[in-house]
Amino acid sequence: QEYGRYFGLRTVCFRGGVLSGSRQAGVPLHGFVNYLVKCAMTGTPYTVIGYKGKQVRDVIHARDVVSAIHAVHANPPKPGEVYNMGGGIY
């Protein structure tokens, strides 16, 4: 964002917390959706990893990321623009 504003560059950043899809790794820190299902199916206890006992990661499907990349390619961003793909308070 700063480079875009300072130098007039059309920049974009695609940052995903947890990318989901058919090949998501079922591990506790990255891929918790698959891991949660795996724990439920095997009877393994699931530990919430997050801030104050809340799971705080976004889940974005890989197809949605690809769609966003295509949309930005078709309509290049303005300098310094920010496009949020995740959740949050803003």
N, CA, C and O atoms as a CHARMM CRD file, in Angstrom:
* protein
*
  360
    1    1 GLN  N      0.82600  -1.18700   0.00000 PROA 1      0.00000
    2    1 GLN  CA     0.00000   0.00000   0.00000 PROA 1      0.00000
    3    1 GLN  C      0.87200   1.25300   0.00000 PROA 1      0.00000
    4    1 GLN  O      0.60800   2.19800  -0.74400 PROA 1      0.00000
    5    2 GLU  N      1.90100   1.25800   0.82900 PROA 2      0.00000
    6    2 GLU  CA     2.77600   2.42800   0.88900 PROA 2      0.00000
    7    2 GLU  C      3.52000   2.63100  -0.41900 PROA 2      0.00000
    8    2 GLU  O      3.61800   3.76100  -0.89700 PROA 2      0.00000
    9    3 TYR  N      4.04900   1.56500  -1.01100 PROA 3      0.00000
   10    3 TYR  CA     4.73900   1.70000  -2.30000 PROA 3      0.00000
   11    3 TYR  C      3.78600   2.21900  -3.36000 PROA 3      0.00000
   12    3 TYR  O      4.15800   3.06000  -4.17900 PROA 3      0.00000
   13    4 GLY  N      2.55800   1.72000  -3.34800 PROA 4      0.00000
   14    4 GLY  CA     1.57600   2.19300  -4.31900 PROA 4      0.00000
   15    4 GLY  C      1.31500   3.67400  -4.18500 PROA 4      0.00000
   16    4 GLY  O      1.24300   4.39200  -5.18200 PROA 4      0.00000
   17    5 ARG  N      1.17400   4.13300  -2.95400 PROA 5      0.00000
   18    5 ARG  CA     0.91300   5.55800  -2.72500 PROA 5      0.00000
   19    5 ARG  C      2.13400   6.42400  -3.03600 PROA 5      0.00000
   20    5 ARG  O      2.02100   7.44700  -3.71100 PROA 5      0.00000
   21    6 TYR  N      3.29000   6.01100  -2.54300 PROA 6      0.00000
   22    6 TYR  CA     4.49900   6.82900  -2.69000 PROA 6      0.00000
   23    6 TYR  C      5.00900   6.89400  -4.12400 PROA 6      0.00000
   24    6 TYR  O      5.46500   7.94200  -4.58300 PROA 6      0.00000
   25    7 PHE  N      4.92800   5.76600  -4.82800 PROA 7      0.00000
   26    7 PHE  CA     5.53600   5.69000  -6.14900 PROA 7      0.00000
   27    7 PHE  C      4.52400   5.56000  -7.28300 PROA 7      0.00000
   28    7 PHE  O      4.91000   5.38900  -8.43900 PROA 7      0.00000
   29    8 GLY  N      3.22300   5.64100  -6.96100 PROA 8      0.00000
   30    8 GLY  CA     2.19700   5.56100  -7.99300 PROA 8      0.00000
   31    8 GLY  C      2.09400   4.20000  -8.65000 PROA 8      0.00000
   32    8 GLY  O      1.67000   4.09400  -9.80100 PROA 8      0.00000
   33    9 LEU  N      2.47900   3.15400  -7.92400 PROA 9      0.00000
   34    9 LEU  CA     2.43800   1.80300  -8.47700 PROA 9      0.00000
   35    9 LEU  C      1.08100   1.15600  -8.24800 PROA 9      0.00000
   36    9 LEU  O      0.45600   1.36000  -7.20700 PROA 9      0.00000
   37   10 ARG  N      0.63700   0.39200  -9.20100 PROA 10     0.00000
   38   10 ARG  CA    -0.58400  -0.38900  -9.01800 PROA 10     0.00000
   39   10 ARG  C     -0.17500  -1.70400  -8.35100 PROA 10     0.00000
   40   10 ARG  O      0.35000  -2.60800  -9.00100 PROA 10     0.00000
   41   11 THR  N     -0.41900  -1.78800  -7.07300 PROA 11     0.00000
   42   11 THR  CA     0.01000  -2.94600  -6.30100 PROA 11     0.00000
   43   11 THR  C     -1.19500  -3.68100  -5.74100 PROA 11     0.00000
   44   11 THR  O     -2.27000  -3.11000  -5.56000 PROA 11     0.00000
   45   12 VAL  N     -0.99100  -4.94200  -5.47500 PROA 12     0.00000
   46   12 VAL  CA    -2.03700  -5.73300  -4.82500 PROA 12     0.00000
   47   12 VAL  C     -1.36600  -6.81800  -3.99200 PROA 12     0.00000
   48   12 VAL  O     -0.29700  -7.31600  -4.34400 PROA 12     0.00000
   49   13 CYS  N     -1.99700  -7.16800  -2.90300 PROA 13     0.00000
   50   13 CYS  CA    -1.47200  -8.21400  -2.03400 PROA 13     0.00000
   51   13 CYS  C     -2.59200  -9.20100  -1.75100 PROA 13     0.00000
   52   13 CYS  O     -3.65400  -8.81700  -1.26100 PROA 13     0.00000
   53   14 PHE  N     -2.36300 -10.45900  -2.05500 PROA 14     0.00000
   54   14 PHE  CA    -3.30900 -11.51500  -1.73600 PROA 14     0.00000
   55   14 PHE  C     -2.74400 -12.27600  -0.55000 PROA 14     0.00000
   56   14 PHE  O     -1.74400 -12.98500  -0.67200 PROA 14     0.00000
   57   15 ARG  N     -3.38300 -12.12700   0.58400 PROA 15     0.00000
   58   15 ARG  CA    -2.90300 -12.78000   1.79900 PROA 15     0.00000
   59   15 ARG  C     -4.05400 -13.55500   2.40200 PROA 15     0.00000
   60   15 ARG  O     -5.08300 -12.98000   2.75800 PROA 15     0.00000
   61   16 GLY  N     -3.87900 -14.85600   2.51700 PROA 16     0.00000
   62   16 GLY  CA    -4.92400 -15.68500   3.09800 PROA 16     0.00000
   63   16 GLY  C     -4.48100 -16.29000   4.41100 PROA 16     0.00000
   64   16 GLY  O     -3.35000 -16.76200   4.52600 PROA 16     0.00000
   65   17 GLY  N     -5.34900 -16.28500   5.39300 PROA 17     0.00000
   66   17 GLY  CA    -5.03400 -16.92200   6.67300 PROA 17     0.00000
   67   17 GLY  C     -5.04800 -18.42400   6.52900 PROA 17     0.00000
   68   17 GLY  O     -4.04300 -19.08900   6.78200 PROA 17     0.00000
   69   18 VAL  N     -6.17400 -18.95700   6.12800 PROA 18     0.00000
   70   18 VAL  CA    -6.31500 -20.39300   5.89900 PROA 18     0.00000
   71   18 VAL  C     -6.96100 -20.56100   4.53600 PROA 18     0.00000
   72   18 VAL  O     -8.12200 -20.19700   4.35100 PROA 18     0.00000
   73   19 LEU  N     -6.22800 -21.10300   3.58700 PROA 19     0.00000
   74   19 LEU  CA    -6.78200 -21.39600   2.27800 PROA 19     0.00000
   75   19 LEU  C     -7.34900 -22.80600   2.32100 PROA 19     0.00000
   76   19 LEU  O     -6.64400 -23.77000   2.61900 PROA 19     0.00000
   77   20 SER  N     -8.61900 -22.90500   2.02000 PROA 20     0.00000
   78   20 SER  CA    -9.26000 -24.22000   2.06500 PROA 20     0.00000
   79   20 SER  C     -9.42100 -24.76700   0.66100 PROA 20     0.00000
   80   20 SER  O     -9.21100 -24.06800  -0.33000 PROA 20     0.00000
   81   21 GLY  N     -9.79000 -26.00700   0.60100 PROA 21     0.00000
   82   21 GLY  CA   -10.00600 -26.67700  -0.67200 PROA 21     0.00000
   83   21 GLY  C     -9.78700 -28.15900  -0.49900 PROA 21     0.00000
   84   21 GLY  O     -9.54000 -28.64000   0.60700 PROA 21     0.00000
   85   22 SER  N     -9.87900 -28.87400  -1.58900 PROA 22     0.00000
   86   22 SER  CA    -9.80700 -30.33700  -1.51700 PROA 22     0.00000
   87   22 SER  C     -8.45000 -30.85600  -1.05300 PROA 22     0.00000
   88   22 SER  O     -8.35400 -31.99700  -0.60100 PROA 22     0.00000
   89   23 ARG  N     -7.41900 -30.05600  -1.15200 PROA 23     0.00000
   90   23 ARG  CA    -6.07500 -30.51000  -0.75400 PROA 23     0.00000
   91   23 ARG  C     -5.54100 -29.79000   0.48200 PROA 23     0.00000
   92   23 ARG  O     -4.33000 -29.74500   0.70000 PROA 23     0.00000
   93   24 GLN  N     -6.42900 -29.23300   1.28000 PROA 24     0.00000
   94   24 GLN  CA    -6.01200 -28.54300   2.49700 PROA 24     0.00000
   95   24 GLN  C     -5.36200 -29.53900   3.44900 PROA 24     0.00000
   96   24 GLN  O     -5.87600 -30.63800   3.65500 PROA 24     0.00000
   97   25 ALA  N     -4.23700 -29.14900   4.02300 PROA 25     0.00000
   98   25 ALA  CA    -3.53100 -30.01400   4.96900 PROA 25     0.00000
   99   25 ALA  C     -4.30000 -30.03900   6.28800 PROA 25     0.00000
  100   25 ALA  O     -4.67900 -28.98900   6.80800 PROA 25     0.00000
  101   26 GLY  N     -4.52500 -31.20900   6.81500 PROA 26     0.00000
  102   26 GLY  CA    -5.25000 -31.34100   8.07700 PROA 26     0.00000
  103   26 GLY  C     -4.31000 -31.28000   9.26900 PROA 26     0.00000
  104   26 GLY  O     -4.04900 -32.29300   9.91800 PROA 26     0.00000
  105   27 VAL  N     -3.80700 -30.09800   9.55100 PROA 27     0.00000
  106   27 VAL  CA    -2.88700 -29.91000  10.66600 PROA 27     0.00000
  107   27 VAL  C     -3.42500 -28.80100  11.57400 PROA 27     0.00000
  108   27 VAL  O     -4.17600 -27.94500  11.10600 PROA 27     0.00000
  109   28 PRO  N     -3.06200 -28.79500  12.85500 PROA 28     0.00000
  110   28 PRO  CA    -3.66400 -27.85900  13.81100 PROA 28     0.00000
  111   28 PRO  C     -3.53400 -26.37300  13.47200 PROA 28     0.00000
  112   28 PRO  O     -4.51600 -25.64200  13.60300 PROA 28     0.00000
  113   29 LEU  N     -2.38500 -25.90900  13.05000 PROA 29     0.00000
  114   29 LEU  CA    -2.19600 -24.46900  12.87000 PROA 29     0.00000
  115   29 LEU  C     -2.67500 -23.95100  11.52500 PROA 29     0.00000
  116   29 LEU  O     -3.25600 -22.86800  11.45900 PROA 29     0.00000
  117   30 HSD  N     -2.45100 -24.68200  10.47400 PROA 30     0.00000
  118   30 HSD  CA    -2.81500 -24.24300   9.12800 PROA 30     0.00000
  119   30 HSD  C     -3.60900 -25.36000   8.47900 PROA 30     0.00000
  120   30 HSD  O     -3.05300 -26.38200   8.07700 PROA 30     0.00000
  121   31 GLY  N     -4.87900 -25.16100   8.38300 PROA 31     0.00000
  122   31 GLY  CA    -5.74600 -26.20200   7.85500 PROA 31     0.00000
  123   31 GLY  C     -6.65700 -26.72900   8.94200 PROA 31     0.00000
  124   31 GLY  O     -6.99000 -27.91400   8.97200 PROA 31     0.00000
  125   32 PHE  N     -7.06000 -25.82900   9.84500 PROA 32     0.00000
  126   32 PHE  CA    -7.79400 -26.27900  11.02400 PROA 32     0.00000
  127   32 PHE  C     -9.16400 -26.83400  10.68100 PROA 32     0.00000
  128   32 PHE  O     -9.68800 -27.64400  11.44600 PROA 32     0.00000
  129   33 VAL  N     -9.77400 -26.43800   9.56400 PROA 33     0.00000
  130   33 VAL  CA   -11.09500 -26.96200   9.22000 PROA 33     0.00000
  131   33 VAL  C    -10.99400 -28.46200   8.95300 PROA 33     0.00000
  132   33 VAL  O    -11.76500 -29.24800   9.50400 PROA 33     0.00000
  133   34 ASN  N    -10.05300 -28.85000   8.11600 PROA 34     0.00000
  134   34 ASN  CA    -9.82800 -30.26100   7.82500 PROA 34     0.00000
  135   34 ASN  C     -9.40500 -30.99900   9.09100 PROA 34     0.00000
  136   34 ASN  O     -9.84500 -32.12300   9.33300 PROA 34     0.00000
  137   35 TYR  N     -8.56700 -30.38100   9.88600 PROA 35     0.00000
  138   35 TYR  CA    -8.10200 -30.99000  11.13100 PROA 35     0.00000
  139   35 TYR  C     -9.24900 -31.18400  12.11100 PROA 35     0.00000
  140   35 TYR  O     -9.31600 -32.20700  12.79200 PROA 35     0.00000
  141   36 LEU  N    -10.15300 -30.21200  12.19000 PROA 36     0.00000
  142   36 LEU  CA   -11.31600 -30.31600  13.06800 PROA 36     0.00000
  143   36 LEU  C    -12.18500 -31.50600  12.67000 PROA 36     0.00000
  144   36 LEU  O    -12.62800 -32.26600  13.53100 PROA 36     0.00000
  145   37 VAL  N    -12.42600 -31.67100  11.39200 PROA 37     0.00000
  146   37 VAL  CA   -13.21900 -32.81100  10.90900 PROA 37     0.00000
  147   37 VAL  C    -12.48100 -34.11000  11.19900 PROA 37     0.00000
  148   37 VAL  O    -13.09100 -35.09200  11.62300 PROA 37     0.00000
  149   38 LYS  N    -11.16700 -34.12000  10.97200 PROA 38     0.00000
  150   38 LYS  CA   -10.36800 -35.31500  11.24500 PROA 38     0.00000
  151   38 LYS  C    -10.46600 -35.70400  12.72200 PROA 38     0.00000
  152   38 LYS  O    -10.61100 -36.88200  13.04900 PROA 38     0.00000
  153   39 CYS  N    -10.38700 -34.71400  13.60600 PROA 39     0.00000
  154   39 CYS  CA   -10.51000 -34.98300  15.04500 PROA 39     0.00000
  155   39 CYS  C    -11.89100 -35.53200  15.37600 PROA 39     0.00000
  156   39 CYS  O    -12.01200 -36.47800  16.15400 PROA 39     0.00000
  157   40 ALA  N    -12.92600 -34.95000  14.79400 PROA 40     0.00000
  158   40 ALA  CA   -14.28800 -35.41900  15.05500 PROA 40     0.00000
  159   40 ALA  C    -14.48000 -36.85600  14.58500 PROA 40     0.00000
  160   40 ALA  O    -15.15900 -37.64100  15.24700 PROA 40     0.00000
  161   41 MET  N    -13.89100 -37.19900  13.45900 PROA 41     0.00000
  162   41 MET  CA   -14.06000 -38.54800  12.90900 PROA 41     0.00000
  163   41 MET  C    -13.26300 -39.59800  13.67000 PROA 41     0.00000
  164   41 MET  O    -13.66500 -40.76000  13.73200 PROA 41     0.00000
  165   42 THR  N    -12.13700 -39.19800  14.24800 PROA 42     0.00000
  166   42 THR  CA   -11.28700 -40.16400  14.95100 PROA 42     0.00000
  167   42 THR  C    -11.46800 -40.13000  16.46500 PROA 42     0.00000
  168   42 THR  O    -10.90000 -40.95500  17.18000 PROA 42     0.00000
  169   43 GLY  N    -12.26700 -39.16600  16.95700 PROA 43     0.00000
  170   43 GLY  CA   -12.46000 -39.04500  18.40000 PROA 43     0.00000
  171   43 GLY  C    -11.29100 -38.40100  19.11700 PROA 43     0.00000
  172   43 GLY  O    -11.18400 -38.47700  20.34100 PROA 43     0.00000
  173   44 THR  N    -10.41400 -37.76800  18.35200 PROA 44     0.00000
  174   44 THR  CA    -9.26300 -37.07900  18.92800 PROA 44     0.00000
  175   44 THR  C     -9.70800 -35.72600  19.48000 PROA 44     0.00000
  176   44 THR  O    -10.44400 -35.00400  18.80700 PROA 44     0.00000
  177   45 PRO  N     -9.27500 -35.36800  20.68900 PROA 45     0.00000
  178   45 PRO  CA    -9.65300 -34.05100  21.22200 PROA 45     0.00000
  179   45 PRO  C     -9.10800 -32.92500  20.33900 PROA 45     0.00000
  180   45 PRO  O     -7.98200 -32.99000  19.84500 PROA 45     0.00000
  181   46 TYR  N     -9.92400 -31.90900  20.15700 PROA 46     0.00000
  182   46 TYR  CA    -9.52400 -30.75000  19.36500 PROA 46     0.00000
  183   46 TYR  C     -9.24800 -29.58800  20.31200 PROA 46     0.00000
  184   46 TYR  O    -10.07800 -29.26800  21.16300 PROA 46     0.00000
  185   47 THR  N     -8.10700 -28.96800  20.17100 PROA 47     0.00000
  186   47 THR  CA    -7.74500 -27.82200  20.98700 PROA 47     0.00000
  187   47 THR  C     -7.87100 -26.56000  20.14800 PROA 47     0.00000
  188   47 THR  O     -7.27900 -26.46200  19.07300 PROA 47     0.00000
  189   48 VAL  N     -8.64100 -25.60000  20.63600 PROA 48     0.00000
  190   48 VAL  CA    -8.77400 -24.32900  19.93200 PROA 48     0.00000
  191   48 VAL  C     -7.47300 -23.56600  20.09900 PROA 48     0.00000
  192   48 VAL  O     -7.00200 -23.36400  21.21800 PROA 48     0.00000
  193   49 ILE  N     -6.89500 -23.14600  18.99100 PROA 49     0.00000
  194   49 ILE  CA    -5.66300 -22.37000  19.00300 PROA 49     0.00000
  195   49 ILE  C     -6.04700 -20.96800  18.55800 PROA 49     0.00000
  196   49 ILE  O     -6.40000 -20.75600  17.39800 PROA 49     0.00000
  197   50 GLY  N     -5.98000 -20.01900  19.46800 PROA 50     0.00000
  198   50 GLY  CA    -6.39400 -18.67900  19.09400 PROA 50     0.00000
  199   50 GLY  C     -6.27700 -17.72200  20.25200 PROA 50     0.00000
  200   50 GLY  O     -5.68200 -18.03000  21.28400 PROA 50     0.00000
  201   51 TYR  N     -6.84900 -16.57000  20.06500 PROA 51     0.00000
  202   51 TYR  CA    -6.78300 -15.49000  21.02800 PROA 51     0.00000
  203   51 TYR  C     -7.94100 -15.60600  22.00100 PROA 51     0.00000
  204   51 TYR  O     -9.10200 -15.55900  21.59300 PROA 51     0.00000
  205   52 LYS  N     -7.63700 -15.75700  23.29200 PROA 52     0.00000
  206   52 LYS  CA    -8.63700 -15.86600  24.35000 PROA 52     0.00000
  207   52 LYS  C     -9.65800 -16.97200  24.08200 PROA 52     0.00000
  208   52 LYS  O    -10.85500 -16.80500  24.31600 PROA 52     0.00000
  209   53 GLY  N     -9.16200 -18.09300  23.59000 PROA 53     0.00000
  210   53 GLY  CA   -10.03300 -19.24200  23.37400 PROA 53     0.00000
  211   53 GLY  C    -10.91900 -19.15300  22.15600 PROA 53     0.00000
  212   53 GLY  O    -11.88900 -19.90300  22.04400 PROA 53     0.00000
  213   54 LYS  N    -10.60800 -18.25000  21.23800 PROA 54     0.00000
  214   54 LYS  CA   -11.40400 -18.10500  20.02300 PROA 54     0.00000
  215   54 LYS  C    -10.55200 -18.45800  18.81800 PROA 54     0.00000
  216   54 LYS  O     -9.40200 -18.03200  18.70900 PROA 54     0.00000
  217   55 GLN  N    -11.12400 -19.23500  17.91900 PROA 55     0.00000
  218   55 GLN  CA   -10.43500 -19.54400  16.66600 PROA 55     0.00000
  219   55 GLN  C    -10.53700 -18.29000  15.80900 PROA 55     0.00000
  220   55 GLN  O    -11.64200 -17.90300  15.43000 PROA 55     0.00000
  221   56 VAL  N     -9.42400 -17.64800  15.49600 PROA 56     0.00000
  222   56 VAL  CA    -9.46400 -16.32400  14.88100 PROA 56     0.00000
  223   56 VAL  C     -9.00600 -16.29300  13.42000 PROA 56     0.00000
  224   56 VAL  O     -8.79300 -15.21200  12.86900 PROA 56     0.00000
  225   57 ARG  N     -8.85800 -17.41900  12.80400 PROA 57     0.00000
  226   57 ARG  CA    -8.39700 -17.42200  11.41100 PROA 57     0.00000
  227   57 ARG  C     -9.56700 -17.36300  10.43300 PROA 57     0.00000
  228   57 ARG  O    -10.64300 -17.90300  10.69000 PROA 57     0.00000
  229   58 ASP  N     -9.33000 -16.69500   9.30700 PROA 58     0.00000
  230   58 ASP  CA   -10.29000 -16.69400   8.21300 PROA 58     0.00000
  231   58 ASP  C    -10.15400 -17.99600   7.45200 PROA 58     0.00000
  232   58 ASP  O     -9.10100 -18.63300   7.47900 PROA 58     0.00000
  233   59 VAL  N    -11.20200 -18.38500   6.78400 PROA 59     0.00000
  234   59 VAL  CA   -11.15100 -19.54000   5.89800 PROA 59     0.00000
  235   59 VAL  C    -11.56500 -19.04900   4.51700 PROA 59     0.00000
  236   59 VAL  O    -12.70000 -18.61500   4.31800 PROA 59     0.00000
  237   60 ILE  N    -10.65000 -19.12000   3.57700 PROA 60     0.00000
  238   60 ILE  CA   -10.89600 -18.65900   2.22200 PROA 60     0.00000
  239   60 ILE  C    -10.63400 -19.82800   1.28100 PROA 60     0.00000
  240   60 ILE  O     -9.56400 -20.43600   1.31600 PROA 60     0.00000
  241   61 HSD  N    -11.61000 -20.13500   0.44700 PROA 61     0.00000
  242   61 HSD  CA   -11.44800 -21.24700  -0.49200 PROA 61     0.00000
  243   61 HSD  C    -10.50400 -20.82600  -1.61500 PROA 61     0.00000
  244   61 HSD  O    -10.53700 -19.68300  -2.07100 PROA 61     0.00000
  245   62 ALA  N     -9.67800 -21.74500  -2.04700 PROA 62     0.00000
  246   62 ALA  CA    -8.69400 -21.47400  -3.09100 PROA 62     0.00000
  247   62 ALA  C     -9.36500 -20.93900  -4.35800 PROA 62     0.00000
  248   62 ALA  O     -8.79600 -20.08900  -5.04300 PROA 62     0.00000
  249   63 ARG  N    -10.55900 -21.42300  -4.67300 PROA 63     0.00000
  250   63 ARG  CA   -11.27900 -20.93500  -5.84900 PROA 63     0.00000
  251   63 ARG  C    -11.58200 -19.43700  -5.75000 PROA 63     0.00000
  252   63 ARG  O    -11.52700 -18.71700  -6.74800 PROA 63     0.00000
  253   64 ASP  N    -11.90300 -18.97500  -4.53400 PROA 64     0.00000
  254   64 ASP  CA   -12.18000 -17.55200  -4.33800 PROA 64     0.00000
  255   64 ASP  C    -10.92400 -16.69900  -4.53900 PROA 64     0.00000
  256   64 ASP  O    -11.00000 -15.58500  -5.05600 PROA 64     0.00000
  257   65 VAL  N     -9.77600 -17.22800  -4.12800 PROA 65     0.00000
  258   65 VAL  CA    -8.51200 -16.51200  -4.33400 PROA 65     0.00000
  259   65 VAL  C     -8.21800 -16.39700  -5.83400 PROA 65     0.00000
  260   65 VAL  O     -7.81900 -15.33600  -6.31400 PROA 65     0.00000
  261   66 VAL  N     -8.41600 -17.48500  -6.56100 PROA 66     0.00000
  262   66 VAL  CA    -8.18600 -17.46300  -8.01000 PROA 66     0.00000
  263   66 VAL  C     -9.14400 -16.47900  -8.67800 PROA 66     0.00000
  264   66 VAL  O     -8.73900 -15.73200  -9.56900 PROA 66     0.00000
  265   67 SER  N    -10.41200 -16.47200  -8.25800 PROA 67     0.00000
  266   67 SER  CA   -11.38200 -15.51400  -8.81500 PROA 67     0.00000
  267   67 SER  C    -10.94800 -14.07500  -8.55700 PROA 67     0.00000
  268   67 SER  O    -11.09000 -13.21400  -9.42600 PROA 67     0.00000
  269   68 ALA  N    -10.42100 -13.81700  -7.36700 PROA 68     0.00000
  270   68 ALA  CA    -9.95200 -12.46900  -7.03400 PROA 68     0.00000
  271   68 ALA  C     -8.75800 -12.07000  -7.90000 PROA 68     0.00000
  272   68 ALA  O     -8.67600 -10.93300  -8.36500 PROA 68     0.00000
  273   69 ILE  N     -7.84500 -12.99500  -8.11200 PROA 69     0.00000
  274   69 ILE  CA    -6.68300 -12.71300  -8.97000 PROA 69     0.00000
  275   69 ILE  C     -7.14400 -12.38600 -10.39100 PROA 69     0.00000
  276   69 ILE  O     -6.65000 -11.44100 -11.00500 PROA 69     0.00000
  277   70 HSD  N     -8.07800 -13.15700 -10.90400 PROA 70     0.00000
  278   70 HSD  CA    -8.61000 -12.89100 -12.24900 PROA 70     0.00000
  279   70 HSD  C     -9.29800 -11.51900 -12.30900 PROA 70     0.00000
  280   70 HSD  O     -9.12700 -10.77700 -13.27600 PROA 70     0.00000
  281   71 ALA  N    -10.07200 -11.19100 -11.27600 PROA 71     0.00000
  282   71 ALA  CA   -10.78600  -9.90500 -11.24600 PROA 71     0.00000
  283   71 ALA  C     -9.80800  -8.73300 -11.22600 PROA 71     0.00000
  284   71 ALA  O    -10.02800  -7.73300 -11.90900 PROA 71     0.00000
  285   72 VAL  N     -8.73700  -8.84800 -10.45200 PROA 72     0.00000
  286   72 VAL  CA    -7.74400  -7.77300 -10.38700 PROA 72     0.00000
  287   72 VAL  C     -6.98600  -7.67200 -11.71000 PROA 72     0.00000
  288   72 VAL  O     -6.65100  -6.57400 -12.15500 PROA 72     0.00000
  289   73 HSD  N     -6.72200  -8.79400 -12.32500 PROA 73     0.00000
  290   73 HSD  CA    -6.03100  -8.77400 -13.62000 PROA 73     0.00000
  291   73 HSD  C     -6.90400  -8.08900 -14.67100 PROA 73     0.00000
  292   73 HSD  O     -6.39600  -7.34800 -15.51300 PROA 73     0.00000
  293   74 ALA  N     -8.20300  -8.33100 -14.62600 PROA 74     0.00000
  294   74 ALA  CA    -9.12300  -7.72800 -15.59400 PROA 74     0.00000
  295   74 ALA  C     -9.36000  -6.24300 -15.31200 PROA 74     0.00000
  296   74 ALA  O     -9.61900  -5.46400 -16.23000 PROA 74     0.00000
  297   75 ASN  N     -9.27100  -5.86400 -14.05600 PROA 75     0.00000
  298   75 ASN  CA    -9.49800  -4.47000 -13.63600 PROA 75     0.00000
  299   75 ASN  C     -8.36300  -4.05400 -12.71000 PROA 75     0.00000
  300   75 ASN  O     -8.52200  -4.09500 -11.49000 PROA 75     0.00000
  301   76 PRO  N     -7.21700  -3.65200 -13.26700 PROA 76     0.00000
  302   76 PRO  CA    -6.03300  -3.33900 -12.43300 PROA 76     0.00000
  303   76 PRO  C     -6.35700  -2.32900 -11.33300 PROA 76     0.00000
  304   76 PRO  O     -7.16200  -1.41900 -11.52800 PROA 76     0.00000
  305   77 PRO  N     -5.71700  -2.50300 -10.17600 PROA 77     0.00000
  306   77 PRO  CA    -5.99000  -1.61800  -9.04700 PROA 77     0.00000
  307   77 PRO  C     -5.42300  -0.21500  -9.26500 PROA 77     0.00000
  308   77 PRO  O     -4.52200  -0.00300 -10.07600 PROA 77     0.00000
  309   78 LYS  N     -5.98000   0.72900  -8.51900 PROA 78     0.00000
  310   78 LYS  CA    -5.44200   2.08000  -8.49700 PROA 78     0.00000
  311   78 LYS  C     -4.24700   2.10000  -7.55100 PROA 78     0.00000
  312   78 LYS  O     -4.15600   1.24100  -6.67400 PROA 78     0.00000
  313   79 PRO  N     -3.33200   3.04600  -7.69900 PROA 79     0.00000
  314   79 PRO  CA    -2.18600   3.09900  -6.78300 PROA 79     0.00000
  315   79 PRO  C     -2.61700   3.21800  -5.31900 PROA 79     0.00000
  316   79 PRO  O     -3.42500   4.07400  -4.95900 PROA 79     0.00000
  317   80 GLY  N     -2.06700   2.35400  -4.50000 PROA 80     0.00000
  318   80 GLY  CA    -2.30400   2.40700  -3.06600 PROA 80     0.00000
  319   80 GLY  C     -3.62300   1.81000  -2.59100 PROA 80     0.00000
  320   80 GLY  O     -3.94500   1.89900  -1.40700 PROA 80     0.00000
  321   81 GLU  N     -4.38900   1.20600  -3.49000 PROA 81     0.00000
  322   81 GLU  CA    -5.66500   0.60100  -3.09400 PROA 81     0.00000
  323   81 GLU  C     -5.43000  -0.67800  -2.29800 PROA 81     0.00000
  324   81 GLU  O     -4.43700  -1.37900  -2.49100 PROA 81     0.00000
  325   82 VAL  N     -6.36600  -0.96100  -1.40100 PROA 82     0.00000
  326   82 VAL  CA    -6.29900  -2.17100  -0.58800 PROA 82     0.00000
  327   82 VAL  C     -7.57900  -2.96000  -0.80400 PROA 82     0.00000
  328   82 VAL  O     -8.67600  -2.40500  -0.74200 PROA 82     0.00000
  329   83 TYR  N     -7.44200  -4.23700  -1.05500 PROA 83     0.00000
  330   83 TYR  CA    -8.57500  -5.12400  -1.24400 PROA 83     0.00000
  331   83 TYR  C     -8.47400  -6.23800  -0.21800 PROA 83     0.00000
  332   83 TYR  O     -7.58400  -7.08500  -0.29700 PROA 83     0.00000
  333   84 ASN  N     -9.38000  -6.23800   0.73700 PROA 84     0.00000
  334   84 ASN  CA    -9.33100  -7.20400   1.82400 PROA 84     0.00000
  335   84 ASN  C    -10.11500  -8.44700   1.44700 PROA 84     0.00000
  336   84 ASN  O    -11.30800  -8.36700   1.15700 PROA 84     0.00000
  337   85 MET  N     -9.45900  -9.58400   1.45000 PROA 85     0.00000
  338   85 MET  CA   -10.11000 -10.84900   1.13200 PROA 85     0.00000
  339   85 MET  C    -10.54700 -11.59300   2.37700 PROA 85     0.00000
  340   85 MET  O    -11.29500 -12.56600   2.28300 PROA 85     0.00000
  341   86 GLY  N    -10.10400 -11.16300   3.52100 PROA 86     0.00000
  342   86 GLY  CA   -10.41100 -11.87800   4.74400 PROA 86     0.00000
  343   86 GLY  C    -11.47300 -11.17900   5.57100 PROA 86     0.00000
  344   86 GLY  O    -12.02400 -10.15300   5.17100 PROA 86     0.00000
  345   87 GLY  N    -11.74600 -11.75000   6.72000 PROA 87     0.00000
  346   87 GLY  CA   -12.70000 -11.15500   7.63000 PROA 87     0.00000
  347   87 GLY  C    -12.04000 -10.10100   8.48800 PROA 87     0.00000
  348   87 GLY  O    -10.92100  -9.67300   8.20200 PROA 87     0.00000
  349   88 GLY  N    -12.70100  -9.69100   9.50400 PROA 88     0.00000
  350   88 GLY  CA   -12.14600  -8.69700  10.38900 PROA 88     0.00000
  351   88 GLY  C    -13.18800  -7.64400  10.71000 PROA 88     0.00000
  352   88 GLY  O    -14.33500  -7.73400  10.27300 PROA 88     0.00000
  353   89 ILE  N    -12.78200  -6.65400  11.47000 PROA 89     0.00000
  354   89 ILE  CA   -13.74100  -5.64700  11.89700 PROA 89     0.00000
  355   89 ILE  C    -13.93000  -4.52800  10.89100 PROA 89     0.00000
  356   89 ILE  O    -14.82400  -3.69900  11.06600 PROA 89     0.00000
  357   90 TYR  N    -13.11600  -4.47600   9.84200 PROA 90     0.00000
  358   90 TYR  CA   -13.23100  -3.39600   8.87500 PROA 90     0.00000
  359   90 TYR  C    -13.82100  -3.85900   7.57700 PROA 90     0.00000
  360   90 TYR  O    -13.98400  -3.06200   6.65300 PROA 90     0.00000
